[in-house]
Amino acid sequence: MEVDEVGGRWTFSRANEGYTSCGPVVEMSWHRAGVLLLGAQSCLPVPEVPIVGGVGSVLLSMARMGWKLCHVFRPYTVVPKHVVEALCDPDWMNAMHEELNNFARNKVWTLVERPRGHNVIGTKWVYRNKQDENGLVVRKRQGLDFGENFALVARLEAIRILLKFASCFDIKLFQMDVKSAFLNGEIAELVFVEQPPGFEDPKNPNHVYKLSKALYGLKQAPRAWYEILRDFLLSKDFKIGKVDTTLFTKIIGADFFMCQIYVDDIIFGSTNEVFCREFGDMMSREFEMSMIGELSFFLGLQIKQLKDGTFVSQTKYIKDLLKRFGLDDAKPIKTPMATNGHLDLDEGGKPVDLMLYHSTIGSLLYLTAYRPDIMFSVCMCARFQAAPKECHLVAVKRILRYLKYSSTIGLWYPKGAKFKLVGYFDSDYAGCKLDRKSTSGS
């Protein structure tokens, strides 16, 4: 590894990939424990648990990848695409240290010799910024991603019922987050994973980690975490929902407490806020929790809990949607469909990108849970996903233009309103002459 020192300043570069660092630089120094300290204003704290390999391991790994050490530039808020970019930002570096410390505290894995005859799962760092309802970064999160996973999660319809119920009975909802939730679940299977990129043990670079607990990306990880949380709540006399198994309730005298689980996010509220504080303390004693506060942003929903009711909108989601599909500068329109908006198969029409059409329809369908005004038009366009043509894409873009015009529209749940279930059915009587299927709903 070539090292160029210029007044204690460094950069990373990799010529064969055309990567060139730029921008202001910060000084870099070494700590006896092998912990990287970047500048006086943005130093990284000494890890609570010594990290195998330390910074020397990081730089050694980078040298193996062909990186040349020269300067380290100032932290930035852009989500890094490569571990080397993350190493140049003290915030991301600190987050990676914190994550590995969580692994050590929870005794997630043990460094062992590479086993023969066993599959070893590769690892990579995954970075993302966690944002609030205004798109501002709340904190930076990351994990190790190894593949597909699944989880028991609350449906959007269940969230709507929860918000309506809370508003009717004047219950203020709060939100908390479980830090490194999946690390709490134990696994019975024998699983080995590669060492995290940039943090390999210099003495045992070919060793692997044997997992004792669930880790991000393992298919059994979400299930293992859910079972841990479920068993804990049931042991505290909570009742689990018969239909929605992510809803837990508890009656305490004349008061009522409820909490809704969405993987590692928990929404909770009570007719007596004292029980909310007690619930937060109880969860913090058992798990490492992060109390977010009053529920204001959840799954793309902007939630305003006001004195006379609760207002739910998806303004930020709509803005992100318009930007994603290149319509943020499009002209707004007052209706989601033209008055003569008849669509047919248009077999002689020009085909459009199938992936683009599918992703647009999918994004719009997510909106329909809180925007019933676009339900009919979205479902109409969704019928042509097998072979979409240009006329169908034009109709979809019109819906997006309408959303730009009406981005602040949402659902209003007034307080004190009667909480009663209203059932209905959808019948169309062959309104669609193409295939005689219903088009008036989803």
Secondary structure, 3 states (H helix, E strand, C coil): CCECCECCECCEEEHHHCECCCCCECEEEECCCCCEEECCCCCCCCCCCCCCCHHHHHHHHHHHCCCEECCCECCCCCCCCCHHHHHCCHHHHHHHHHHHHHHHHCCCEEEECCCCCCCEECCCEEEEEEECCCCCEEEEEEEECCCCCCCCECCHHHHHHHHHHHHHCCCCEEEEEECCHHHHCECCCCCEECCCCCCCCCCCCCCEEEECECCCCCCCHHHHHHHHHHHHHHHCCCEECCCCCCEEEEEECCEEEEEEEECCEEEEEECCHHHHHHHHHHHHHHCCEEEEEECCEECCEEEEEECCEEEEECHHHHHHHHHHCCCCCCCCCCCCCCCCCCCCCCCCCCECCHHHHHHHHHHHHHHCCCCHHHHHHHHHHHCCCCCCEHHHHHHHHHHHHHHHHCCCCEEEEECCCCCCCCCCCCCCCCCCCCCCCCCCCC
